[in-house]
Amino acid sequence: MNNDKWALITGASGGVGKETATILAEKKWNLVLVARSEDKLAELKKELTEKIGIDVRLFKCDLSKDNAAHEVFDFCESQGIKINLLVNNAGAGLYGPSIELGDKTLGMLKLNIITLTQMCTVFGKDMAERRNGSILNIGSIAGNQPTPLFASYAASKSYVLNYSLGLRHELSHYGVNVTCVQPGYIRTNFDNNCGIISEKYKRFSYKNGMTAYAVAKCAVKAVISKRSYVRAGFTNKIVAFASGLIPKNFLAWCISKSMKSLTN
């Protein structure tokens, strides 16, 4: 297929990453898909190439390890690929009292903050030199508020939003766009992966959650439109607006009460 548009998606083996890959493929983007699960990536590649006929390259990588971003960039260089759209979707959550989580927190912060920053740095520099490109960072509505029992995760997503907005203004001088999308609850395996066992919480999360496809559709639309940041879903827009009017300390107290009622 004669098409030089390339998008790179991290965490592409499932959830929002997989749906984003599918939507971009339908728009005739060639794809570089990055995740730890090579088998799932291979299945997605087979599906997209047979159905749509785009070019798909796979790179198995644990993005929580040191220098992962440079490995991804070097892979693209070795393939002769210049990325026009970087989608930083890979991330992790971690539930529980902060003092009991130990070093698990460090791994999550490395993935959510350090690797994301390095990906933006190495690919953003290349885009700036070419004066073309876009970066899409997947944040979370949790990044707008202090969230007891998700304290480090919420704080990491606050970083994603503020870093994205700062980077957007830095790179705008080079014709490069940066967009941050903030979803709320999503109907994926997030709850199980971050250590939540409460069925009450999971029912609440599912009932109030968006599908991964809906989030991905919102995200792709936002970055193509070159929006600065978007809160995915009408309810999340209302919640984010309301939480911005409440004093942070009182907001943390309210969320603490809510979290305990859902998980006890």
VOLO-817381 format. One line per field, with one value per residue (C-alpha): residue in one letter; x, y, z; residue number from 1. Coordinates in Angstrom, 1 decimal, decimal comma, padded with zeros to 4 digits. Layout:
BEGIN
res = (A;...) .
xx = (X;...) .
yy = (Y;...) .
zz = (Z;...) .
n = (NUM;...) .
% end
This chain:
BEGIN
res = (M;N;N;D;K;W;A;L;I;T;G;A;S;G;G;V;G;K;E;T;A;T;I;L;A;E;K;K;W;N;L;V;L;V;A;R;S;E;D;K;L;A;E;L;K;K;E;L;T;E;K;I;G;I;D;V;R;L;F;K;C;D;L;S;K;D;N;A;A;H;E;V;F;D;F;C;E;S;Q;G;I;K;I;N;L;L;V;N;N;A;G;A;G;L;Y;G;P;S;I;E;L;G;D;K;T;L;G;M;L;K;L;N;I;I;T;L;T;Q;M;C;T;V;F;G;K;D;M;A;E;R;R;N;G;S;I;L;N;I;G;S;I;A;G;N;Q;P;T;P;L;F;A;S;Y;A;A;S;K;S;Y;V;L;N;Y;S;L;G;L;R;H;E;L;S;H;Y;G;V;N;V;T;C;V;Q;P;G;Y;I;R;T;N;F;D;N;N;C;G;I;I;S;E;K;Y;K;R;F;S;Y;K;N;G;M;T;A;Y;A;V;A;K;C;A;V;K;A;V;I;S;K;R;S;Y;V;R;A;G;F;T;N;K;I;V;A;F;A;S;G;L;I;P;K;N;F;L;A;W;C;I;S;K;S;M;K;S;L;T;N) .
xx = (000,0;001,4;000,9;003,5;001,4;002,7;001,2;002,9;000,7;001,9;-000,1;-001,7;-002,5;-005,9;-008,3;-008,0;-004,7;-006,2;-009,3;-007,2;-005,2;-008,3;-009,8;-006,5;-006,2;-009,7;-008,4;-005,6;-002,8;000,1;000,9;003,8;002,2;004,1;003,3;004,6;002,2;003,7;000,9;-001,9;000,0;000,3;-003,4;-004,2;-001,8;-003,3;-006,8;-005,9;-003,7;-006,2;-009,2;-007,7;-004,4;-002,3;001,4;001,7;005,0;005,3;007,7;007,6;008,8;008,3;007,9;008,5;012,2;015,0;015,6;012,5;011,6;015,0;014,6;011,3;012,7;015,7;013,4;011,5;014,7;015,9;012,7;013,0;009,8;009,2;006,3;003,7;001,4;002,7;000,0;001,2;-001,5;000,5;000,0;-000,8;-002,9;-002,3;-004,9;-004,3;-002,8;000,3;002,5;001,7;002,3;006,1;008,2;005,2;004,6;008,0;007,3;003,9;005,5;008,2;005,7;003,2;005,6;009,2;008,7;005,9;008,2;011,1;008,8;007,6;011,3;012,8;009,9;009,0;012,5;012,3;009,0;010,3;013,2;010,7;008,2;005,4;003,7;001,3;001,5;-001,5;-001,1;-003,8;-004,3;-007,2;-010,0;-008,3;-005,5;-007,7;-008,1;-006,4;-007,6;-007,0;-006,2;-005,2;-002,9;000,2;-001,8;-003,9;-000,8;000,9;-002,0;-001,9;001,6;000,5;-002,0;000,3;003,3;001,2;000,0;003,5;005,0;002,2;003,3;007,0;006,4;003,8;006,7;007,8;004,3;004,0;000,7;000,2;-003,1;-004,1;-007,3;-008,7;-011,1;-012,9;-013,9;-013,4;-014,8;-011,4;-009,3;-008,0;-009,7;-008,3;-004,9;-004,5;-005,5;-009,2;-011,1;-014,3;-017,2;-019,2;-016,5;-016,3;-020,1;-019,9;-017,0;-018,7;-022,0;-020,3;-017,7;-017,2;-016,3;-012,7;-013,9;-015,8;-012,7;-010,5;-012,9;-012,9;-009,1;-008,5;-011,0;-009,3;-005,8;-006,8;-008,6;-005,5;-007,3;-005,2;-007,0;-010,4;-012,4;-013,9;-017,6;-020,3;-020,4;-016,7;-016,8;-019,4;-017,4;-014,2;-015,8;-017,5;-014,4;-012,5;-014,9;-014,3;-011,4;-008,8;-008,6;-012,3;-012,4;-009,9;-012,0;-015,1;-013,3;-011,8;-015,3;-016,6;-013,7;-014,1;-017,8;-017,2;-014,3;-015,2) .
yy = (000,0;003,4;005,3;007,1;007,9;006,0;005,9;004,2;002,9;001,7;-000,8;-001,9;-005,5;-004,7;-002,1;001,4;000,8;-002,0;000,0;003,0;000,9;-000,4;003,1;004,5;001,4;002,2;005,7;004,0;004,7;002,3;001,1;000,3;-001,7;-002,0;-004,1;-007,0;-009,6;-010,7;-013,2;-010,6;-008,1;-010,8;-011,5;-007,9;-007,5;-010,4;-009,0;-005,5;-006,5;-009,0;-006,7;-003,4;-004,0;-001,5;-002,1;-003,2;-003,6;-005,2;-004,5;-006,6;-004,4;-004,0;-000,2;-000,1;-001,0;001,5;003,0;001,3;004,5;004,5;000,9;001,7;004,6;002,6;-000,1;002,5;003,8;000,3;-000,2;003,1;004,4;008,0;008,3;011,0;010,1;008,9;007,4;007,0;004,6;002,2;002,8;001,0;001,6;000,6;000,4;000,3;002,2;003,9;002,8;-000,9;-000,9;-000,7;-000,8;-001,6;002,1;002,7;000,4;002,1;005,6;004,6;003,4;006,2;009,1;008,3;006,2;008,5;011,5;009,7;008,7;012,3;013,4;011,1;011,1;014,7;015,8;013,9;015,4;018,9;018,4;017,4;020,1;017,6;015,3;014,8;013,2;011,8;011,1;009,0;010,5;010,0;012,0;010,9;013,3;016,3;015,3;013,8;010,2;008,2;004,5;005,6;008,3;007,6;006,7;009,8;011,9;010,3;011,2;014,7;014,8;013,5;016,3;019,1;017,8;017,4;021,0;022,3;020,2;021,3;025,0;024,0;022,0;024,3;026,4;023,5;022,6;019,6;019,0;017,5;016,3;014,8;012,7;012,1;009,1;008,0;004,5;002,2;-001,3;-003,1;-005,3;-002,2;-002,9;-006,5;-005,4;-002,7;-005,0;-004,3;-007,3;-005,6;-006,7;-003,7;-001,4;-003,4;-003,2;000,6;000,9;-001,1;000,7;004,1;003,2;003,8;001,2;001,1;001,8;004,9;006,3;005,5;007,2;010,3;010,2;009,9;012,7;014,9;014,5;014,8;018,0;019,1;019,7;020,5;018,2;016,5;014,8;011,7;011,4;013,9;012,7;013,0;016,6;017,4;015,6;017,3;020,8;020,2;018,9;022,0;024,1;022,1;022,8;020,0;018,9;018,6;016,8;014,3;013,6;013,1;010,7;008,8;008,2;007,1;004,7;003,1;002,6;000,9;-001,3;-002,3) .
zz = (000,0;-001,0;002,2;004,2;007,3;010,3;013,7;016,7;019,5;022,8;024,8;021,6;022,5;024,1;025,4;024,2;022,4;020,3;019,5;018,6;016,2;014,6;014,1;012,6;010,3;009,0;008,2;006,2;008,7;008,7;012,2;014,6;017,5;020,8;023,8;025,9;024,4;021,0;020,4;020,8;018,6;015,9;016,1;015,7;012,8;011,0;011,4;010,2;007,3;006,0;006,4;005,4;003,8;005,7;006,7;010,3;012,2;015,6;018,4;021,6;024,5;028,2;028,4;032,2;031,8;031,5;028,0;026,5;024,6;022,9;021,9;020,3;018,5;017,3;016,0;013,9;012,6;011,6;009,7;007,9;009,5;010,4;012,9;012,2;015,2;018,5;020,8;024,4;025,6;027,7;031,4;034,7;037,7;041,3;044,0;047,8;050,8;049,5;052,4;051,7;048,0;048,3;045,1;043,0;042,9;041,3;038,4;037,7;037,9;035,5;033,0;033,4;033,7;032,8;029,7;028,4;028,8;027,1;024,2;023,8;023,9;021,3;018,9;019,6;018,7;015,4;014,6;015,4;013,1;010,3;011,4;011,3;013,6;016,5;020,0;021,8;025,5;027,3;030,7;033,1;034,7;038,0;037,1;038,1;041,7;044,7;045,0;048,2;047,5;044,0;045,2;043,1;040,0;040,1;040,7;037,7;035,5;036,7;035,4;032,1;031,6;032,7;030,9;027,7;027,9;028,5;025,8;023,4;023,7;023,3;020,1;018,5;017,3;015,2;013,8;016,1;018,0;021,4;022,7;026,1;026,5;029,9;030,1;033,3;034,0;031,0;030,5;030,3;032,7;034,5;037,8;038,0;036,8;039,5;042,3;043,0;044,3;045,4;043,3;044,4;043,0;039,8;039,2;039,8;037,5;034,7;035,1;034,8;032,3;028,6;026,2;025,0;021,5;022,6;024,3;021,4;019,0;021,1;021,4;017,6;016,9;019,4;018,1;014,5;015,4;017,2;020,5;023,6;025,9;026,0;028,7;027,2;027,9;029,0;032,6;032,9;031,7;034,4;037,1;036,1;036,1;039,4;041,1;040,0;042,1;045,3;047,6;047,1;050,7;051,0;047,6;048,8;051,9;049,8;047,4;050,4;051,8;048,4;047,8;051,2;050,7;047,3;048,5;052,0) .
n = (1;2;3;4;5;6;7;8;9;10;11;12;13;14;15;16;17;18;19;20;21;22;23;24;25;26;27;28;29;30;31;32;33;34;35;36;37;38;39;40;41;42;43;44;45;46;47;48;49;50;51;52;53;54;55;56;57;58;59;60;61;62;63;64;65;66;67;68;69;70;71;72;73;74;75;76;77;78;79;80;81;82;83;84;85;86;87;88;89;90;91;92;93;94;95;96;97;98;99;100;101;102;103;104;105;106;107;108;109;110;111;112;113;114;115;116;117;118;119;120;121;122;123;124;125;126;127;128;129;130;131;132;133;134;135;136;137;138;139;140;141;142;143;144;145;146;147;148;149;150;151;152;153;154;155;156;157;158;159;160;161;162;163;164;165;166;167;168;169;170;171;172;173;174;175;176;177;178;179;180;181;182;183;184;185;186;187;188;189;190;191;192;193;194;195;196;197;198;199;200;201;202;203;204;205;206;207;208;209;210;211;212;213;214;215;216;217;218;219;220;221;222;223;224;225;226;227;228;229;230;231;232;233;234;235;236;237;238;239;240;241;242;243;244;245;246;247;248;249;250;251;252;253;254;255;256;257;258;259;260;261;262;263;264) .
% end
